[in-house]
């Protein structure tokens, strides 16, 4: 799983980088905390089948969930969605 949380790592992974790494067989998911609707749409539309994207930002996880992911990795206890 890739981890894109610039507030903690100091680096923001561009969608192009995420998509290149998503093509690597051992990379199955992305924890995304620097998303925008456009960025999420781009990665979702161009990523390989079965690639998962998870919210990594407490403040925007509800809006993120409405758009795509199955779960949220949060600094508080993890919440799962059916």
ZATORDO-503541 format. One record per atom (N, C-alpha, C): residue in three letters; x, z, y. Coordinates in steps of 0.05 Angstrom, whole numbers, plus 5000, padded with zeros to 4 digits. Each point is the difference from the previous one (the first is absolute). Example, Ala and Ser with C-alpha at 12.3 -4.5 7.8 and 13.67 -1.06 7.14 Angstrom:
ZATORDO-503541
ALA526451564886
ALA498250005024
ALA501850005024
SER499349865021
SER501650015024
SER498550145022
This chain:
ZATORDO-503541
UNK501750004976
UNK498350005024
UNK501850005025
UNK499449815018
UNK501350005026
UNK498750215018
UNK501550095019
UNK499250225017
UNK500449915029
UNK497949935014
UNK500349915028
UNK498850215018
UNK501550205007
UNK499150215018
UNK502250045022
UNK499949825020
UNK502150005021
UNK500450275014
UNK497850165003
UNK500350265013
UNK501850194985
UNK500449954974
UNK501750174983
UNK502649874993
UNK500049734999
UNK502449874991
UNK501649875023
UNK498749955023
UNK501349875022
UNK500249704998
UNK498849894979
UNK500049714996
UNK497249914993
UNK499249775012
UNK497449884994
UNK500449754984
UNK498949994976
UNK500349764983
UNK498049795009
UNK501049775009
UNK498349785009
UNK498449894976
UNK497749895005
UNK498449884978
UNK501649804984
UNK501749845013
UNK501749814985
UNK501850144980
UNK501150225007
UNK501750154982
UNK498450124977
UNK497750115007
UNK498250114979
UNK499349784980
UNK499249775010
UNK499249784982
UNK502349904982
UNK502449995011
UNK502349924984
UNK500550204978
UNK499950255006
UNK500450214980
UNK497750024981
UNK497649945008
UNK497750014983
UNK500249804977
UNK501649805004
UNK500449804979
UNK501950094978
UNK501450225004
UNK501850114980
UNK498350144979
UNK500449944974
UNK498250104979
UNK499850314999
UNK502150145007
UNK499850304998
UNK498850135025
UNK499349845020
UNK498750115024
UNK497049954998
UNK498550224997
UNK497149984994
UNK498250085023
UNK501150135021
UNK498250115020
UNK501550055026
UNK498450055021
UNK501150075026
UNK498450245011
UNK501450205010
UNK498850225016
UNK500549925029
UNK497849945014
UNK500249895027
UNK498850195020
UNK501750085019
UNK499250185021
UNK500249885028
UNK500749755001
UNK500449865026
UNK498249765002
UNK497650024989
UNK498449764997
UNK498349945025
UNK499349755002
UNK497949915018
UNK498249824984
UNK497549955009
UNK498349824984
UNK501349734993
UNK501449895020
UNK501349744995
UNK502250024979
UNK501650215002
UNK502250044981
UNK498950044972
UNK498050164997
UNK498750054974
UNK498949754989
UNK498649855016
UNK498849744991
UNK502249814990
UNK502249985015
UNK502249824992
UNK501150084973
UNK500750264997
UNK501250084975
UNK498049984977
UNK497550075004
UNK498049984978
UNK499649714992
UNK499949825019
UNK499449724994
UNK502449854987
UNK502450105004
UNK502449864990
UNK501550154978
UNK499150244993
UNK501550154979
UNK499149914972
UNK501750054980
UNK499349914973
UNK497650154989
UNK498649884981
UNK497850134986
UNK500950274989
UNK498450205003
UNK500650264989
UNK501750185018
UNK501049895022
UNK501650165019
UNK498250195015
UNK500650255000
UNK498350205013
UNK501150095027
UNK498250065019
UNK500850105026
UNK498550265004
UNK501550215007
UNK498950265004
UNK500550095029
UNK498150155010
UNK500250115027
UNK502050234999
UNK501750015020
UNK501950225002
UNK499850155027
UNK497749965013
UNK499650125027
UNK497450155001
UNK500150265003
UNK497650175000
UNK498049925022
UNK501049935023
UNK498349955023
UNK498349744997
UNK501049814984
UNK498549754998
UNK499149944971
UNK500350194982
UNK499449934972
UNK497149924995
UNK498150115014
UNK497249924995
UNK499549715008
UNK501049915022
UNK499749725008
UNK501649824981
UNK502350094991
UNK501649854981
UNK498549974974
UNK498850214990
UNK498449994975
UNK497849805001
UNK498749985023
UNK497849815002
UNK501049714997
UNK502449955005
UNK501149734999
UNK501349924973
UNK500850204984
UNK501349904975
UNK500850214979
UNK501650205007
UNK501450144978
UNK498350174982
UNK501250094979
UNK498750164980
UNK500650305004
UNK502150065014
UNK500750295003
UNK501650045026
UNK500550255005
UNK501550075024
UNK502150204992
UNK502549965008
UNK502150204997
UNK500350135027
UNK499450265001
UNK499950145025
UNK501950235000
UNK500550115024
UNK501750245001
UNK498450244991
UNK497449975000
UNK498250214988
UNK499449914972
UNK498450144985
UNK499449924972
UNK498949714999
UNK500949864980
UNK499249724997
UNK497049984994
UNK498749805013
UNK497249944995
UNK499849744985
UNK498349994980
UNK499649764984
UNK497349885006
UNK499849744997
UNK497549865004
UNK499349854975
UNK497549994992
UNK499249854976
UNK500449705004
